[in-house]
Amino acid sequence: MLATVAFLAFWILVGLALFFIAMRRGPRGKHVAAEGEGRGSRRAILTSFLVFYVAVGIAVPALLITGNEDNADAHVGGTQISLTKQEVKGRELFGQRCANCHVLAAAESEGPVGPNLDQLRPPAELVYDAIVRGRQRGGGTMPAGLLEGSQAEDVAAFVAATAGR
Ligand code: HEC
């Protein structure tokens, strides 16, 4: 929001400054041969400046806004963590295979069976190992082989990047 205001203020200032420069230069400029020609070129300068100003002033914010919309679903509910493609896949798989049992805010999951991953904040290797080999160390049972290979890696990357944030 602040960035948007600053951006607009900047462009308004640039616009005003260039406008006044253009207005002052014309009549006094030494290179202006005849009165008519001077006006013509001043108008041409003003016109091309206005076109440029409007194009950049509108196109750039418009691009930023649509760019953000494309990114929106890479952002995790409420928090501003940008996910890689791998992590986005991992989030989907997490919702299918892990959310029933684990709490993880980034996946909006509240499963009460296993440890709270936001509190545990496990590194990716530990998550991968737990997925592939399972766990049964007294805190309940997590079955082995819930996911394999690259899918297990995707989930591990997602959990490591988001747990506790
Ligand atoms: C059926 C419920 C269940 C499911 C489904 C499940 N877990 Fe677990 N998970 C547990 C339990 C219970 C534990 C604790 C086991 C123990 O005390 O040894 C655990 C432990 C963990 C741990 C901690 C391992 C450690 O060594 O401290 C991680 C990380 C983990 N799970 C990640 C996941 C991920 C990622 C998925 C999805 C692929 C998943 N879990 C799916 C029940 C589940």
Backbone and ligand atoms as CSV (ligand in chain L), in Angstrom:
chain,resi,resn,atom,element,x,y,z
A,1,MET,N,N,0.847,-1.211,0.000
A,1,MET,CA,C,0.000,0.000,0.000
A,1,MET,C,C,0.870,1.245,0.000
A,2,LEU,N,N,1.802,1.287,0.966
A,2,LEU,CA,C,2.707,2.438,1.046
A,2,LEU,C,C,3.488,2.570,-0.258
A,3,ALA,N,N,3.922,1.442,-0.774
A,3,ALA,CA,C,4.692,1.467,-2.024
A,3,ALA,C,C,3.851,2.045,-3.163
A,4,THR,N,N,2.577,1.711,-3.190
A,4,THR,CA,C,1.706,2.227,-4.241
A,4,THR,C,C,1.588,3.737,-4.136
A,5,VAL,N,N,1.383,4.243,-2.913
A,5,VAL,CA,C,1.254,5.684,-2.714
A,5,VAL,C,C,2.541,6.389,-3.121
A,6,ALA,N,N,3.660,5.839,-2.695
A,6,ALA,CA,C,4.949,6.438,-3.036
A,6,ALA,C,C,5.138,6.458,-4.549
A,7,PHE,N,N,4.750,5.366,-5.185
A,7,PHE,CA,C,4.888,5.262,-6.635
A,7,PHE,C,C,4.052,6.332,-7.344
A,8,LEU,N,N,2.807,6.472,-6.900
A,8,LEU,CA,C,1.932,7.472,-7.524
A,8,LEU,C,C,2.474,8.872,-7.283
A,9,ALA,N,N,2.893,9.156,-6.048
A,9,ALA,CA,C,3.412,10.482,-5.723
A,9,ALA,C,C,4.618,10.797,-6.595
A,10,PHE,N,N,5.483,9.810,-6.764
A,10,PHE,CA,C,6.668,9.982,-7.589
A,10,PHE,C,C,6.281,10.372,-9.015
A,11,TRP,N,N,5.306,9.659,-9.573
A,11,TRP,CA,C,4.928,9.939,-10.955
A,11,TRP,C,C,4.239,11.282,-11.100
A,12,ILE,N,N,3.463,11.666,-10.107
A,12,ILE,CA,C,2.824,12.978,-10.185
A,12,ILE,C,C,3.892,14.063,-10.159
A,13,LEU,N,N,4.895,13.911,-9.284
A,13,LEU,CA,C,5.978,14.894,-9.212
A,13,LEU,C,C,6.760,14.960,-10.521
A,14,VAL,N,N,7.111,13.783,-11.046
A,14,VAL,CA,C,7.847,13.746,-12.315
A,14,VAL,C,C,7.030,14.441,-13.402
A,15,GLY,N,N,5.738,14.138,-13.408
A,15,GLY,CA,C,4.862,14.726,-14.412
A,15,GLY,C,C,4.837,16.230,-14.327
A,16,LEU,N,N,4.645,16.748,-13.114
A,16,LEU,CA,C,4.583,18.202,-12.945
A,16,LEU,C,C,5.902,18.853,-13.336
A,17,ALA,N,N,7.002,18.253,-12.871
A,17,ALA,CA,C,8.313,18.825,-13.160
A,17,ALA,C,C,8.536,18.911,-14.670
A,18,LEU,N,N,8.298,17.809,-15.365
A,18,LEU,CA,C,8.527,17.796,-16.814
A,18,LEU,C,C,7.578,18.758,-17.526
A,19,PHE,N,N,6.374,18.841,-17.041
A,19,PHE,CA,C,5.398,19.733,-17.652
A,19,PHE,C,C,5.887,21.186,-17.573
A,20,PHE,N,N,6.356,21.589,-16.398
A,20,PHE,CA,C,6.813,22.980,-16.246
A,20,PHE,C,C,8.068,23.249,-17.045
A,21,ILE,N,N,8.972,22.256,-17.073
A,21,ILE,CA,C,10.178,22.426,-17.886
A,21,ILE,C,C,9.788,22.650,-19.342
A,22,ALA,N,N,8.869,21.816,-19.826
A,22,ALA,CA,C,8.442,21.930,-21.217
A,22,ALA,C,C,7.799,23.290,-21.480
A,23,MET,N,N,6.993,23.762,-20.547
A,23,MET,CA,C,6.314,25.037,-20.727
A,23,MET,C,C,7.304,26.199,-20.732
A,24,ARG,N,N,8.341,26.103,-19.899
A,24,ARG,CA,C,9.275,27.227,-19.804
A,24,ARG,C,C,10.236,27.268,-20.976
A,25,ARG,N,N,10.702,26.109,-21.394
A,25,ARG,CA,C,11.702,26.041,-22.445
A,25,ARG,C,C,11.238,26.732,-23.725
A,26,GLY,N,N,10.041,26.362,-24.148
A,26,GLY,CA,C,9.544,26.752,-25.461
A,26,GLY,C,C,9.793,28.194,-25.850
A,27,PRO,N,N,9.100,29.144,-25.243
A,27,PRO,CA,C,9.150,30.529,-25.695
A,27,PRO,C,C,10.546,31.128,-25.578
A,28,ARG,N,N,11.337,30.724,-24.554
A,28,ARG,CA,C,12.616,31.380,-24.329
A,28,ARG,C,C,13.769,30.732,-25.076
A,29,GLY,N,N,13.565,29.485,-25.513
A,29,GLY,CA,C,14.668,28.743,-26.119
A,29,GLY,C,C,15.313,29.489,-27.274
A,30,LYS,N,N,16.651,29.483,-27.316
A,30,LYS,CA,C,17.361,30.240,-28.332
A,30,LYS,C,C,17.268,29.574,-29.690
A,31,HIS,N,N,17.063,28.260,-29.679
A,31,HIS,CA,C,17.044,27.537,-30.938
A,31,HIS,C,C,15.726,27.674,-31.664
A,32,VAL,N,N,14.762,28.275,-31.032
A,32,VAL,CA,C,13.468,28.416,-31.689
A,32,VAL,C,C,13.571,29.518,-32.738
A,33,ALA,N,N,13.480,29.119,-34.010
A,33,ALA,CA,C,13.663,30.097,-35.077
A,33,ALA,C,C,12.443,31.004,-35.209
A,34,ALA,N,N,11.351,30.406,-35.595
A,34,ALA,CA,C,10.135,31.203,-35.762
A,34,ALA,C,C,9.135,30.864,-34.667
A,35,GLU,N,N,8.298,31.808,-34.392
A,35,GLU,CA,C,7.305,31.619,-33.339
A,35,GLU,C,C,6.455,30.362,-33.584
A,36,GLY,N,N,5.956,30.228,-34.816
A,36,GLY,CA,C,5.075,29.110,-35.141
A,36,GLY,C,C,5.769,27.771,-34.955
A,37,GLU,N,N,6.996,27.677,-35.484
A,37,GLU,CA,C,7.737,26.423,-35.379
A,37,GLU,C,C,7.977,26.051,-33.920
A,38,GLY,N,N,8.296,27.056,-33.118
A,38,GLY,CA,C,8.533,26.821,-31.697
A,38,GLY,C,C,7.324,26.200,-31.039
A,39,ARG,N,N,6.183,26.760,-31.317
A,39,ARG,CA,C,4.967,26.212,-30.704
A,39,ARG,C,C,4.749,24.769,-31.134
A,40,GLY,N,N,4.981,24.537,-32.430
A,40,GLY,CA,C,4.753,23.190,-32.952
A,40,GLY,C,C,5.616,22.160,-32.247
A,41,SER,N,N,6.923,22.469,-32.130
A,41,SER,CA,C,7.791,21.464,-31.544
A,41,SER,C,C,7.518,21.334,-30.048
A,42,ARG,N,N,7.111,22.443,-29.433
A,42,ARG,CA,C,6.786,22.346,-28.017
A,42,ARG,C,C,5.581,21.428,-27.830
A,43,ARG,N,N,4.613,21.585,-28.740
A,43,ARG,CA,C,3.430,20.735,-28.632
A,43,ARG,C,C,3.812,19.266,-28.857
A,44,ALA,N,N,4.712,19.053,-29.830
A,44,ALA,CA,C,5.138,17.669,-30.101
A,44,ALA,C,C,5.817,17.075,-28.876
A,45,ILE,N,N,6.679,17.883,-28.241
A,45,ILE,CA,C,7.368,17.380,-27.044
A,45,ILE,C,C,6.347,17.049,-25.960
A,46,LEU,N,N,5.420,17.996,-25.749
A,46,LEU,CA,C,4.410,17.771,-24.719
A,46,LEU,C,C,3.581,16.523,-25.005
A,47,THR,N,N,3.201,16.368,-26.265
A,47,THR,CA,C,2.366,15.220,-26.610
A,47,THR,C,C,3.098,13.914,-26.373
A,48,SER,N,N,4.332,13.838,-26.864
A,48,SER,CA,C,5.042,12.571,-26.702
A,48,SER,C,C,5.318,12.320,-25.226
A,49,PHE,N,N,5.585,13.393,-24.487
A,49,PHE,CA,C,5.792,13.218,-23.057
A,49,PHE,C,C,4.525,12.682,-22.394
A,50,LEU,N,N,3.375,13.273,-22.754
A,50,LEU,CA,C,2.112,12.836,-22.143
A,50,LEU,C,C,1.831,11.369,-22.448
A,51,VAL,N,N,2.086,10.979,-23.696
A,51,VAL,CA,C,1.860,9.583,-24.069
A,51,VAL,C,C,2.737,8.667,-23.213
A,52,PHE,N,N,4.004,9.035,-23.128
A,52,PHE,CA,C,4.942,8.240,-22.331
A,52,PHE,C,C,4.503,8.168,-20.874
A,53,TYR,N,N,4.156,9.340,-20.348
A,53,TYR,CA,C,3.778,9.445,-18.933
A,53,TYR,C,C,2.571,8.570,-18.627
A,54,VAL,N,N,1.552,8.664,-19.466
A,54,VAL,CA,C,0.333,7.880,-19.235
A,54,VAL,C,C,0.631,6.387,-19.403
A,55,ALA,N,N,1.412,6.063,-20.462
A,55,ALA,CA,C,1.702,4.650,-20.707
A,55,ALA,C,C,2.416,4.036,-19.513
A,56,VAL,N,N,3.479,4.696,-19.056
A,56,VAL,CA,C,4.242,4.121,-17.947
A,56,VAL,C,C,3.436,4.188,-16.654
A,57,GLY,N,N,2.785,5.335,-16.429
A,57,GLY,CA,C,2.047,5.515,-15.186
A,57,GLY,C,C,0.899,4.547,-15.037
A,58,ILE,N,N,0.347,4.097,-16.162
A,58,ILE,CA,C,-0.774,3.154,-16.071
A,58,ILE,C,C,-0.303,1.727,-16.295
A,59,ALA,N,N,0.587,1.554,-17.269
A,59,ALA,CA,C,0.985,0.186,-17.614
A,59,ALA,C,C,1.757,-0.477,-16.482
A,60,VAL,N,N,2.675,0.264,-15.858
A,60,VAL,CA,C,3.502,-0.373,-14.825
A,60,VAL,C,C,2.663,-0.832,-13.628
A,61,PRO,N,N,1.833,0.063,-13.043
A,61,PRO,CA,C,0.995,-0.440,-11.941
A,61,PRO,C,C,0.066,-1.568,-12.379
A,62,ALA,N,N,-0.460,-1.475,-13.601
A,62,ALA,CA,C,-1.367,-2.538,-14.066
A,62,ALA,C,C,-0.629,-3.872,-14.128
A,63,LEU,N,N,0.608,-3.832,-14.642
A,63,LEU,CA,C,1.400,-5.061,-14.699
A,63,LEU,C,C,1.668,-5.604,-13.305
A,64,LEU,N,N,2.008,-4.692,-12.388
A,64,LEU,CA,C,2.289,-5.135,-11.027
A,64,LEU,C,C,1.065,-5.793,-10.420
A,65,ILE,N,N,-0.099,-5.170,-10.657
A,65,ILE,CA,C,-1.311,-5.707,-10.045
A,65,ILE,C,C,-1.635,-7.081,-10.612
A,66,THR,N,N,-1.605,-7.240,-11.957
A,66,THR,CA,C,-1.922,-8.556,-12.506
A,66,THR,C,C,-0.858,-9.563,-12.105
A,67,GLY,N,N,0.408,-9.116,-12.052
A,67,GLY,CA,C,1.465,-10.019,-11.607
A,67,GLY,C,C,1.175,-10.555,-10.215
A,68,ASN,N,N,0.725,-9.684,-9.325
A,68,ASN,CA,C,0.423,-10.119,-7.970
A,68,ASN,C,C,-0.740,-11.088,-7.937
A,69,GLU,N,N,-1.712,-10.864,-8.821
A,69,GLU,CA,C,-2.836,-11.793,-8.824
A,69,GLU,C,C,-2.372,-13.190,-9.216
A,70,ASP,N,N,-1.462,-13.244,-10.212
A,70,ASP,CA,C,-0.949,-14.549,-10.601
A,70,ASP,C,C,-0.229,-15.223,-9.448
A,71,ASN,N,N,0.434,-14.409,-8.628
A,71,ASN,CA,C,1.194,-14.967,-7.524
A,71,ASN,C,C,0.334,-15.362,-6.349
A,72,ALA,N,N,-0.896,-14.839,-6.326
A,72,ALA,CA,C,-1.669,-14.894,-5.094
A,72,ALA,C,C,-1.747,-16.282,-4.494
A,73,ASP,N,N,-1.950,-17.308,-5.342
A,73,ASP,CA,C,-2.152,-18.601,-4.695
A,73,ASP,C,C,-0.843,-19.262,-4.304
A,74,ALA,N,N,0.269,-18.620,-4.639
A,74,ALA,CA,C,1.534,-19.110,-4.108
A,74,ALA,C,C,1.752,-18.589,-2.689
A,75,HIS,N,N,0.912,-17.654,-2.269
A,75,HIS,CA,C,1.044,-17.135,-0.919
A,75,HIS,C,C,0.205,-17.961,0.025
A,76,VAL,N,N,0.762,-18.166,1.169
A,76,VAL,CA,C,0.122,-19.020,2.149
A,76,VAL,C,C,-0.852,-18.182,2.957
A,77,GLY,N,N,-2.029,-18.742,3.247
A,77,GLY,CA,C,-3.088,-17.991,3.923
A,77,GLY,C,C,-2.575,-16.994,4.954
A,78,GLY,N,N,-2.746,-15.728,4.679
A,78,GLY,CA,C,-2.394,-14.702,5.653
A,78,GLY,C,C,-0.930,-14.324,5.642
A,79,THR,N,N,-0.018,-15.290,5.621
A,79,THR,CA,C,1.398,-14.958,5.679
A,79,THR,C,C,1.930,-14.684,4.275
A,80,GLN,N,N,3.092,-14.085,4.196
A,80,GLN,CA,C,3.632,-13.676,2.905
A,80,GLN,C,C,4.835,-14.513,2.511
A,81,ILE,N,N,4.699,-15.825,2.587
A,81,ILE,CA,C,5.793,-16.680,2.154
A,81,ILE,C,C,5.536,-17.043,0.695
A,82,SER,N,N,6.482,-16.699,-0.175
A,82,SER,CA,C,6.326,-17.109,-1.566
A,82,SER,C,C,6.819,-18.534,-1.705
A,83,LEU,N,N,5.991,-19.376,-2.298
A,83,LEU,CA,C,6.375,-20.781,-2.442
A,83,LEU,C,C,6.929,-21.042,-3.828
A,84,THR,N,N,7.924,-21.927,-3.896
A,84,THR,CA,C,8.386,-22.400,-5.189
A,84,THR,C,C,7.329,-23.356,-5.753
A,85,LYS,N,N,7.515,-23.714,-7.030
A,85,LYS,CA,C,6.569,-24.659,-7.627
A,85,LYS,C,C,6.546,-25.963,-6.851
A,86,GLN,N,N,7.742,-26.410,-6.471
A,86,GLN,CA,C,7.847,-27.657,-5.716
A,86,GLN,C,C,7.062,-27.556,-4.410
A,87,GLU,N,N,7.197,-26.425,-3.735
A,87,GLU,CA,C,6.520,-26.275,-2.450
A,87,GLU,C,C,5.001,-26.180,-2.611
A,88,VAL,N,N,4.570,-25.582,-3.743
A,88,VAL,CA,C,3.127,-25.525,-3.991
A,88,VAL,C,C,2.573,-26.943,-4.167
A,89,LYS,N,N,3.313,-27.779,-4.905
A,89,LYS,CA,C,2.902,-29.186,-5.034
A,89,LYS,C,C,2.875,-29.845,-3.665
A,90,GLY,N,N,3.918,-29.558,-2.898
A,90,GLY,CA,C,4.018,-30.149,-1.566
A,90,GLY,C,C,2.836,-29.773,-0.689
A,91,ARG,N,N,2.392,-28.509,-0.843
A,91,ARG,CA,C,1.266,-28.081,-0.022
A,91,ARG,C,C,0.004,-28.882,-0.364
A,92,GLU,N,N,-0.172,-29.114,-1.671
A,92,GLU,CA,C,-1.347,-29.884,-2.094
A,92,GLU,C,C,-1.295,-31.307,-1.521
A,93,LEU,N,N,-0.110,-31.941,-1.664
A,93,LEU,CA,C,0.044,-33.305,-1.150
A,93,LEU,C,C,-0.117,-33.329,0.363
A,94,PHE,N,N,0.387,-32.299,1.010
A,94,PHE,CA,C,0.252,-32.241,2.467
A,94,PHE,C,C,-1.226,-32.251,2.844
A,95,GLY,N,N,-2.015,-31.476,2.113
A,95,GLY,CA,C,-3.451,-31.437,2.392
A,95,GLY,C,C,-4.098,-32.808,2.243
A,96,GLN,N,N,-3.588,-33.606,1.283
A,96,GLN,CA,C,-4.196,-34.926,1.048
A,96,GLN,C,C,-3.710,-35.983,2.031
A,97,ARG,N,N,-2.409,-35.917,2.399
A,97,ARG,CA,C,-1.819,-37.033,3.135
A,97,ARG,C,C,-1.449,-36.745,4.581
A,98,CYS,N,N,-1.318,-35.491,4.951
A,98,CYS,CA,C,-0.762,-35.196,6.271
A,98,CYS,C,C,-1.689,-34.379,7.144
A,99,ALA,N,N,-2.591,-33.638,6.511
A,99,ALA,CA,C,-3.379,-32.649,7.251
A,99,ALA,C,C,-4.286,-33.281,8.302
A,100,ASN,N,N,-4.711,-34.520,8.073
A,100,ASN,CA,C,-5.589,-35.170,9.057
A,100,ASN,C,C,-4.911,-35.336,10.404
A,101,CYS,N,N,-3.604,-35.457,10.387
A,101,CYS,CA,C,-2.897,-35.800,11.614
A,101,CYS,C,C,-2.043,-34.669,12.177
A,102,HIS,N,N,-1.734,-33.653,11.388
A,102,HIS,CA,C,-0.782,-32.652,11.860
A,102,HIS,C,C,-1.322,-31.224,11.756
A,103,VAL,N,N,-0.923,-30.422,12.723
A,103,VAL,CA,C,-1.187,-28.990,12.660
A,103,VAL,C,C,-0.084,-28.338,11.834
A,104,LEU,N,N,-0.495,-27.539,10.833
A,104,LEU,CA,C,0.472,-26.717,10.089
A,104,LEU,C,C,-0.296,-25.520,9.527
A,105,ALA,N,N,-0.030,-24.349,10.076
A,105,ALA,CA,C,-0.814,-23.164,9.721
A,105,ALA,C,C,-0.768,-22.885,8.217
A,106,ALA,N,N,0.398,-23.081,7.599
A,106,ALA,CA,C,0.538,-22.753,6.185
A,106,ALA,C,C,-0.346,-23.620,5.300
A,107,ALA,N,N,-0.743,-24.785,5.801
A,107,ALA,CA,C,-1.639,-25.649,5.042
A,107,ALA,C,C,-3.044,-25.583,5.614
A,108,GLU,N,N,-3.224,-24.699,6.591
A,108,GLU,CA,C,-4.507,-24.550,7.274
A,108,GLU,C,C,-5.003,-25.894,7.796
A,109,SER,N,N,-4.068,-26.691,8.279
A,109,SER,CA,C,-4.466,-28.007,8.793
A,109,SER,C,C,-4.402,-28.004,10.316
A,110,GLU,N,N,-5.304,-28.797,10.910
A,110,GLU,CA,C,-5.411,-28.802,12.376
A,110,GLU,C,C,-5.520,-30.214,12.913
A,111,GLY,N,N,-4.894,-31.178,12.194
A,111,GLY,CA,C,-4.967,-32.576,12.631
A,111,GLY,C,C,-4.371,-32.748,14.017
A,112,PRO,N,N,-5.081,-33.471,14.893
A,112,PRO,CA,C,-4.680,-33.556,16.294
A,112,PRO,C,C,-3.866,-34.797,16.648
A,113,VAL,N,N,-3.506,-35.650,15.683
A,113,VAL,CA,C,-2.920,-36.948,16.030
A,113,VAL,C,C,-1.417,-36.838,16.306
A,114,GLY,N,N,-0.685,-36.315,15.331
A,114,GLY,CA,C,0.773,-36.241,15.456
A,114,GLY,C,C,1.205,-34.911,16.034
A,115,PRO,N,N,2.527,-34.743,16.172
A,115,PRO,CA,C,3.049,-33.478,16.711
A,115,PRO,C,C,2.676,-32.271,15.847
A,116,ASN,N,N,2.537,-31.121,16.490
A,116,ASN,CA,C,2.263,-29.846,15.821
A,116,ASN,C,C,3.525,-29.426,15.056
A,117,LEU,N,N,3.449,-29.370,13.736
A,117,LEU,CA,C,4.653,-29.106,12.943
A,117,LEU,C,C,5.108,-27.651,13.040
A,118,ASP,N,N,4.180,-26.753,13.346
A,118,ASP,CA,C,4.594,-25.359,13.539
A,118,ASP,C,C,5.486,-25.221,14.781
A,119,GLN,N,N,5.217,-26.077,15.770
A,119,GLN,CA,C,6.059,-26.034,16.965
A,119,GLN,C,C,7.342,-26.821,16.755
A,120,LEU,N,N,7.231,-27.940,16.052
A,120,LEU,CA,C,8.400,-28.801,15.845
A,120,LEU,C,C,9.409,-28.168,14.884
A,121,ARG,N,N,8.914,-27.467,13.879
A,121,ARG,CA,C,9.745,-26.851,12.834
A,121,ARG,C,C,10.813,-27.805,12.315
A,122,PRO,N,N,10.416,-28.949,11.769
A,122,PRO,CA,C,11.398,-29.949,11.337
A,122,PRO,C,C,12.112,-29.537,10.058
A,123,PRO,N,N,13.418,-29.837,9.979
A,123,PRO,CA,C,14.120,-29.608,8.700
A,123,PRO,C,C,13.638,-30.597,7.645
A,124,ALA,N,N,13.899,-30.284,6.378
A,124,ALA,CA,C,13.381,-31.093,5.276
A,124,ALA,C,C,13.802,-32.558,5.378
A,125,GLU,N,N,15.052,-32.818,5.798
A,125,GLU,CA,C,15.535,-34.199,5.848
A,125,GLU,C,C,14.713,-35.022,6.841
A,126,LEU,N,N,14.396,-34.397,7.960
A,126,LEU,CA,C,13.629,-35.110,8.986
A,126,LEU,C,C,12.221,-35.419,8.482
A,127,VAL,N,N,11.609,-34.456,7.800
A,127,VAL,CA,C,10.264,-34.671,7.271
A,127,VAL,C,C,10.300,-35.814,6.258
A,128,TYR,N,N,11.294,-35.764,5.373
A,128,TYR,CA,C,11.408,-36.802,4.343
A,128,TYR,C,C,11.540,-38.168,5.003
A,129,ASP,N,N,12.406,-38.233,5.988
A,129,ASP,CA,C,12.646,-39.500,6.672
A,129,ASP,C,C,11.370,-39.997,7.348
A,130,ALA,N,N,10.633,-39.091,7.987
A,130,ALA,CA,C,9.398,-39.497,8.668
A,130,ALA,C,C,8.375,-40.016,7.652
A,131,ILE,N,N,8.304,-39.362,6.494
A,131,ILE,CA,C,7.328,-39.783,5.483
A,131,ILE,C,C,7.674,-41.174,4.963
A,132,VAL,N,N,8.951,-41.382,4.655
A,132,VAL,CA,C,9.344,-42.631,4.008
A,132,VAL,C,C,9.366,-43.798,5.003
A,133,ARG,N,N,9.884,-43.551,6.190
A,133,ARG,CA,C,10.064,-44.666,7.126
A,133,ARG,C,C,8.968,-44.760,8.189
A,134,GLY,N,N,8.153,-43.718,8.310
A,134,GLY,CA,C,7.126,-43.738,9.345
A,134,GLY,C,C,7.729,-43.484,10.724
A,135,ARG,N,N,6.861,-43.384,11.708
A,135,ARG,CA,C,7.321,-43.136,13.080
A,135,ARG,C,C,6.432,-43.890,14.050
A,136,GLN,N,N,7.074,-44.462,15.041
A,136,GLN,CA,C,6.308,-45.104,16.104
A,136,GLN,C,C,7.192,-45.128,17.338
A,137,ARG,N,N,7.309,-43.973,17.955
A,137,ARG,CA,C,8.236,-43.885,19.080
A,137,ARG,C,C,7.510,-43.552,20.374
A,138,GLY,N,N,6.251,-43.885,20.429
A,138,GLY,CA,C,5.514,-43.682,21.673
A,138,GLY,C,C,4.492,-42.570,21.603
A,139,GLY,N,N,4.582,-41.743,20.583
A,139,GLY,CA,C,3.624,-40.648,20.468
A,139,GLY,C,C,2.487,-40.988,19.514
A,140,GLY,N,N,2.279,-42.265,19.254
A,140,GLY,CA,C,1.267,-42.670,18.274
A,140,GLY,C,C,1.945,-43.255,17.061
A,141,THR,N,N,1.168,-43.539,16.041
A,141,THR,CA,C,1.734,-44.198,14.861
A,141,THR,C,C,1.578,-43.333,13.621
A,142,MET,N,N,2.676,-43.122,12.948
A,142,MET,CA,C,2.628,-42.532,11.615
A,142,MET,C,C,3.078,-43.616,10.648
A,143,PRO,N,N,2.188,-44.043,9.742
A,143,PRO,CA,C,2.537,-45.156,8.855
A,143,PRO,C,C,3.704,-44.805,7.938
A,144,ALA,N,N,4.488,-45.817,7.575
A,144,ALA,CA,C,5.605,-45.629,6.648
A,144,ALA,C,C,5.074,-45.510,5.220
A,145,GLY,N,N,5.875,-44.876,4.368
A,145,GLY,CA,C,5.574,-44.863,2.939
A,145,GLY,C,C,4.310,-44.116,2.559
A,146,LEU,N,N,3.969,-43.060,3.302
A,146,LEU,CA,C,2.784,-42.268,2.938
A,146,LEU,C,C,2.958,-41.672,1.542
A,147,LEU,N,N,4.189,-41.286,1.234
A,147,LEU,CA,C,4.530,-40.790,-0.107
A,147,LEU,C,C,5.916,-41.309,-0.426
A,148,GLU,N,N,6.269,-41.238,-1.727
A,148,GLU,CA,C,7.598,-41.711,-2.117
A,148,GLU,C,C,8.302,-40.685,-2.992
A,149,GLY,N,N,9.604,-40.868,-3.097
A,149,GLY,CA,C,10.416,-40.138,-4.062
A,149,GLY,C,C,10.165,-38.642,-4.102
A,150,SER,N,N,9.912,-38.155,-5.306
A,150,SER,CA,C,9.836,-36.701,-5.477
A,150,SER,C,C,8.624,-36.118,-4.753
A,151,GLN,N,N,7.568,-36.915,-4.590
A,151,GLN,CA,C,6.419,-36.391,-3.858
A,151,GLN,C,C,6.779,-36.178,-2.394
A,152,ALA,N,N,7.521,-37.122,-1.829
A,152,ALA,CA,C,7.967,-36.960,-0.447
A,152,ALA,C,C,8.886,-35.743,-0.331
A,153,GLU,N,N,9.726,-35.540,-1.341
A,153,GLU,CA,C,10.617,-34.371,-1.326
A,153,GLU,C,C,9.831,-33.067,-1.398
A,154,ASP,N,N,8.781,-33.067,-2.234
A,154,ASP,CA,C,7.965,-31.854,-2.362
A,154,ASP,C,C,7.351,-31.480,-1.011
A,155,VAL,N,N,6.789,-32.472,-0.330
A,155,VAL,CA,C,6.161,-32.200,0.962
A,155,VAL,C,C,7.218,-31.751,1.973
A,156,ALA,N,N,8.370,-32.423,1.961
A,156,ALA,CA,C,9.433,-32.054,2.899
A,156,ALA,C,C,9.862,-30.606,2.685
A,157,ALA,N,N,9.987,-30.210,1.419
A,157,ALA,CA,C,10.392,-28.826,1.124
A,157,ALA,C,C,9.325,-27.848,1.612
A,158,PHE,N,N,8.072,-28.186,1.379
A,158,PHE,CA,C,6.976,-27.302,1.791
A,158,PHE,C,C,6.946,-27.133,3.307
A,159,VAL,N,N,7.042,-28.262,4.029
A,159,VAL,CA,C,6.969,-28.182,5.492
A,159,VAL,C,C,8.164,-27.388,6.034
A,160,ALA,N,N,9.363,-27.692,5.524
A,160,ALA,CA,C,10.547,-27.001,6.032
A,160,ALA,C,C,10.466,-25.500,5.768
A,161,ALA,N,N,9.869,-25.113,4.638
A,161,ALA,CA,C,9.823,-23.689,4.281
A,161,ALA,C,C,8.763,-22.927,5.072
A,162,THR,N,N,7.755,-23.628,5.578
A,162,THR,CA,C,6.629,-22.899,6.158
A,162,THR,C,C,6.375,-23.157,7.638
A,163,ALA,N,N,6.831,-24.264,8.175
A,163,ALA,CA,C,6.502,-24.603,9.564
A,163,ALA,C,C,6.967,-23.507,10.516
A,164,GLY,N,N,6.083,-23.101,11.389
A,164,GLY,CA,C,6.432,-22.115,12.411
A,164,GLY,C,C,6.406,-20.676,11.922
A,165,ARG,N,N,6.006,-20.450,10.689
A,165,ARG,CA,C,5.960,-19.066,10.181
A,165,ARG,C,C,4.533,-18.521,10.171
L,1,HEC,C1,C,-2.193,-41.233,10.739
L,1,HEC,C2,C,-1.718,-39.952,11.221
L,1,HEC,C3,C,-0.508,-39.338,10.572
L,1,HEC,C4,C,-0.359,-38.988,9.238
L,1,HEC,C5,C,-1.332,-39.226,8.095
L,1,HEC,C6,C,0.922,-38.325,9.145
L,1,HEC,N1,N,1.542,-38.307,10.358
L,1,HEC,FE1,FE,3.300,-37.475,10.784
L,1,HEC,N2,N,3.217,-38.192,12.654
L,1,HEC,C7,C,2.130,-38.835,13.209
L,1,HEC,C8,C,2.441,-39.266,14.571
L,1,HEC,C9,C,1.521,-39.984,15.515
L,1,HEC,C10,C,3.765,-38.832,14.809
L,1,HEC,C11,C,4.593,-39.057,16.070
L,1,HEC,C12,C,5.108,-40.484,16.029
L,1,HEC,C13,C,6.018,-40.793,17.177
L,1,HEC,O1,O,5.767,-40.352,18.294
L,1,HEC,O2,O,6.986,-41.493,16.935
L,1,HEC,C14,C,4.203,-38.149,13.580
L,1,HEC,C15,C,5.460,-37.578,13.438
L,1,HEC,C16,C,5.801,-36.764,12.374
L,1,HEC,C17,C,7.006,-36.000,12.293
L,1,HEC,C18,C,8.078,-35.877,13.367
L,1,HEC,C19,C,9.095,-36.934,13.129
L,1,HEC,C20,C,10.195,-36.891,14.182
L,1,HEC,O3,O,11.137,-37.658,14.026
L,1,HEC,O4,O,10.105,-36.101,15.136
L,1,HEC,C21,C,6.977,-35.352,11.108
L,1,HEC,C22,C,8.032,-34.385,10.563
L,1,HEC,C23,C,5.776,-35.758,10.426
L,1,HEC,N3,N,5.084,-36.609,11.213
L,1,HEC,C24,C,5.427,-35.326,9.153
L,1,HEC,C25,C,4.344,-35.833,8.458
L,1,HEC,C26,C,4.071,-35.575,7.082
L,1,HEC,C27,C,4.881,-34.617,6.204
L,1,HEC,C28,C,2.976,-36.274,6.747
L,1,HEC,C29,C,2.321,-36.361,5.386
L,1,HEC,C30,C,3.095,-37.050,4.350
L,1,HEC,C31,C,2.542,-36.978,7.917
L,1,HEC,N4,N,3.393,-36.707,8.933
L,1,HEC,C32,C,1.423,-37.786,7.976
L,1,HEC,C33,C,0.934,-39.105,12.593
L,1,HEC,C34,C,0.684,-38.906,11.252
